[in-house]
């Protein structure tokens, strides 16, 4: 069970979409829901000298946005039975993601909105939060309605540590699944690697948690692995994708090479990522 869920908000417009996912999830887990807004630093991305008046006006605007986000959060949370808490932080440096990371360290699950660059206000959210905290992140797509999540999940599997971490981190989220599909794409490409578990082994392990699991294999053929995965999700009517993320130091390399970046850009269902 997830007991502490952190939801990261940037603008008031995303409140309803994020809480539409996070509040039912917190209710079903009996979790404490923490809403977080980190105000972007006024010093970020400054290429030239600016006046004190400009800095103060910018700070005022950012604080007004923070107040609007809080108001929208508290209004929505007030009509639920979920235990909630509000946090706002003004970082002292331009490193926006580092401020998010500090709060994410003490959460079972982090919920964020999909962004165009898989970053949040210039901070490497995927890199910093996943790499520095080890916490799973649930990305909520910009489009679509997701009243339930985890009833028909697809677990992307390539036999690595990262994909294993994601699969087992997702167990609380998929505990009520009608069917869990463990999907391996082009497994023949990893045939030269020793010690990689096949999809059947993961399916058997997850089934011991009482989950209805089946293993599937598909091949990308003439299209990309990312397109193959997105097509499979659509055909299966999946309401959740579970996948791992890997990288070396600060180099943003993802599962299946560039597949994670494509999924973050084009996701059609919520995506749970772990490292």
C-alpha positions in Angstrom: 0.0 0.0 0.0 1.1 3.6 -0.7 0.8 5.5 2.6 2.3 8.9 1.5 1.6 10.3 -2.0 3.2 13.5 -3.1 1.5 15.5 -5.9 3.6 18.2 -7.7 1.6 21.2 -9.0 2.9 23.9 -11.3 -0.2 25.8 -12.3 -3.8 26.0 -11.1 -5.0 24.6 -14.5 -3.5 21.2 -13.7 -5.1 20.8 -10.3 -8.3 19.0 -11.4 -6.4 16.6 -13.8 -3.8 15.6 -11.2 -6.2 15.4 -8.2 -8.7 13.4 -10.4 -6.1 10.7 -10.3 -4.4 11.3 -6.9 -7.4 11.7 -4.6 -9.1 8.4 -5.6 -5.7 6.7 -5.4 -5.1 8.1 -1.9 -8.6 7.1 -0.8 -8.2 3.5 -1.9 -4.8 3.2 -0.1 -5.8 5.1 3.0 -2.9 7.4 2.1 -1.9 10.9 3.3 -1.8 13.2 0.2 0.8 16.0 0.1 0.3 18.8 -2.4 3.5 20.5 -3.3 4.2 23.7 -5.3 7.8 24.8 -5.7 8.0 28.4 -7.0 10.5 28.7 -9.8 13.6 30.8 -8.9 13.5 34.3 -10.3 17.2 33.9 -11.0 16.8 31.0 -13.4 17.6 31.5 -17.1 18.7 35.1 -16.7 21.1 36.0 -19.4 21.4 39.8 -18.7 21.3 42.1 -15.7 17.9 43.1 -14.6 16.5 45.7 -12.3 15.4 45.2 -8.7 11.9 46.3 -9.7 11.7 43.5 -12.3 12.8 40.9 -9.7 10.2 42.1 -7.2 7.4 42.1 -9.8 8.4 38.6 -10.8 8.5 37.4 -7.3 5.0 38.9 -6.7 3.6 37.2 -9.8 5.1 33.8 -8.7 3.7 34.1 -5.2 0.3 35.0 -6.7 0.4 31.8 -8.8 1.4 29.8 -5.7 -1.6 31.2 -3.8 -3.9 30.3 -6.7 -2.5 26.8 -6.8 -3.0 26.4 -3.1 -6.6 27.7 -3.2 -7.5 25.3 -6.0 -5.9 22.4 -4.2 -7.6 23.1 -0.9 -11.0 23.6 -2.5 -10.8 20.3 -4.2 -9.4 18.5 -1.2 -12.1 19.9 1.1 -14.8 17.8 -0.5 -12.9 14.5 -0.1 -12.3 12.3 2.9 -8.6 12.1 2.2 -6.0 13.3 4.7 -4.2 16.1 2.9 -1.4 18.6 3.5 -0.2 21.6 1.5 3.4 22.6 1.1 5.0 25.5 -0.9 8.7 26.3 -1.2 10.7 29.1 -2.7 14.1 27.6 -3.7 17.2 29.7 -3.0 18.9 28.5 -6.2 17.8 28.0 -9.8 17.9 24.2 -9.3 14.2 23.7 -9.3 14.2 19.9 -9.3 16.4 19.7 -6.2 13.7 21.3 -4.2 11.2 18.7 -5.5 13.6 15.9 -4.7 13.8 16.9 -1.1 10.1 16.3 -0.6 10.0 13.2 -2.9 12.5 11.3 -0.7 9.9 10.8 1.9 7.0 9.7 -0.3 5.9 6.2 -1.4 4.7 7.6 -4.7 5.2 10.9 -6.6 2.5 12.1 -9.0 3.3 14.7 -11.7 1.7 16.0 -14.9 3.1 15.1 -18.3 5.2 17.9 -19.8 6.5 18.4 -23.2 10.2 17.9 -22.3 9.9 15.5 -19.4 11.2 18.4 -17.3 9.6 20.8 -14.9 10.5 24.5 -15.1 14.0 23.7 -16.5 14.8 21.2 -13.8 15.6 17.6 -14.8 12.6 16.1 -13.0 13.0 12.6 -14.5 16.8 12.7 -13.9 16.8 14.2 -10.4 13.7 12.7 -8.8 14.1 9.2 -10.2 17.9 9.1 -10.0 18.4 10.8 -6.7 15.4 9.4 -4.7 14.6 6.1 -6.2 10.9 6.8 -5.7 8.4 5.8 -8.4 6.8 8.5 -10.4 3.3 8.4 -11.9 3.0 10.6 -14.9 -0.6 11.8 -15.7 -1.2 12.5 -19.4 -2.2 16.0 -20.7 -5.2 14.5 -22.4 -7.8 11.8 -21.5 -9.9 10.9 -18.5 -8.5 8.3 -16.0 -11.1 7.6 -13.3 -9.4 4.3 -12.6 -5.8 3.3 -13.0 -4.2 -0.1 -12.7 -7.2 -2.3 -13.8 -5.6 -3.2 -17.1 -1.8 -2.4 -16.7 1.0 -3.3 -19.1 4.4 -3.9 -17.6 7.2 -3.3 -20.1 9.9 -5.9 -19.4 13.4 -6.1 -20.8 14.9 -8.2 -18.0 16.9 -5.4 -16.4 17.2 -4.2 -12.8 15.3 -1.0 -13.7 12.4 -2.7 -15.2 12.3 -5.2 -12.3 12.2 -2.2 -9.8 9.3 -0.6 -11.7 7.3 -3.9 -11.8 7.5 -4.5 -8.1 7.1 -0.8 -7.2 3.8 -0.9 -9.1 2.3 -3.8 -7.1 0.3 -1.5 -4.8 -1.1 0.3 -7.8 -2.1 -2.9 -9.7 -3.3 -5.0 -6.7 -6.9 -4.7 -8.0 -6.1 -5.4 -11.6 -8.4 -7.4 -13.8 -5.4 -8.6 -15.9 -1.7 -7.7 -15.8 0.2 -8.0 -19.0 4.0 -8.4 -18.8 5.2 -7.4 -22.3 8.6 -8.1 -23.8 9.4 -6.4 -27.1 12.0 -7.9 -29.3 13.4 -10.2 -26.7 15.7 -11.8 -29.3 17.8 -8.6 -29.2 18.9 -9.4 -25.7 19.7 -13.1 -26.4 23.4 -12.5 -26.0 23.0 -11.1 -22.4 23.5 -13.7 -19.7 21.3 -13.7 -16.5 18.3 -11.8 -17.9 15.0 -13.2 -16.7 12.4 -13.9 -19.4 8.9 -12.3 -19.2 7.4 -15.7 -18.0 9.6 -15.5 -14.9 8.4 -12.0 -13.9 4.8 -13.1 -14.6 5.1 -16.0 -12.3 6.6 -13.8 -9.5 3.9 -11.2 -9.8 1.2 -13.9 -9.8 2.4 -15.0 -6.3 1.2 -11.6 -5.2 -2.3 -12.7 -6.2 -2.3 -10.8 -9.5 -3.9 -12.2 -12.7 -0.8 -12.1 -14.9 0.0 -13.2 -18.4 3.3 -12.8 -20.3 3.3 -11.6 -23.9 6.0 -11.1 -26.5 5.7 -8.8 -29.5 8.1 -7.6 -32.2 8.7 -4.1 -33.5 9.3 -5.1 -37.1 9.5 -2.1 -39.4 8.4 0.5 -36.7 10.1 1.8 -33.6 9.9 0.1 -30.3 8.1 3.2 -28.9 5.5 3.0 -31.6 5.1 -0.7 -31.0 4.5 -0.1 -27.3 2.0 2.7 -27.9 0.1 0.5 -30.4 0.0 -2.4 -27.9 -1.3 -0.2 -25.2 -4.1 1.0 -27.4 -5.0 -2.5 -28.6 -5.0 -3.8 -25.1 -7.1 -0.9 -23.7 -4.4 -0.4 -21.1 -5.0 2.2 -18.3 -1.4 2.1 -17.0 2.1 1.5 -18.4 4.8 0.4 -16.0 8.4 0.8 -17.2 11.9 1.3 -15.9 14.4 4.0 -16.5 18.2 3.8 -16.6 21.1 6.2 -17.1 24.7 6.9 -16.4 25.5 9.8 -14.2 23.7 12.9 -15.6 23.3 11.4 -19.1 19.6 11.0 -19.7 19.4 7.6 -21.3 16.2 5.7 -20.8 14.7 2.2 -21.0 15.0 0.8 -24.6 17.3 3.8 -25.4 15.0 6.6 -26.5 11.7 4.8 -25.9 11.0 6.4 -22.5 11.5 9.9 -24.0 9.0 9.1 -26.7 6.5 7.7 -24.1 6.8 10.8 -22.0 6.0 12.9 -25.1 3.2 10.8 -26.5 1.7 8.9 -23.6 -1.9 7.9 -24.0 -2.3 6.4 -20.5 -0.7 7.1 -17.1 2.9 5.9 -16.9 4.6 4.6 -13.7 8.4 4.9 -13.9 11.0 3.7 -11.5 14.8 3.4 -11.4 
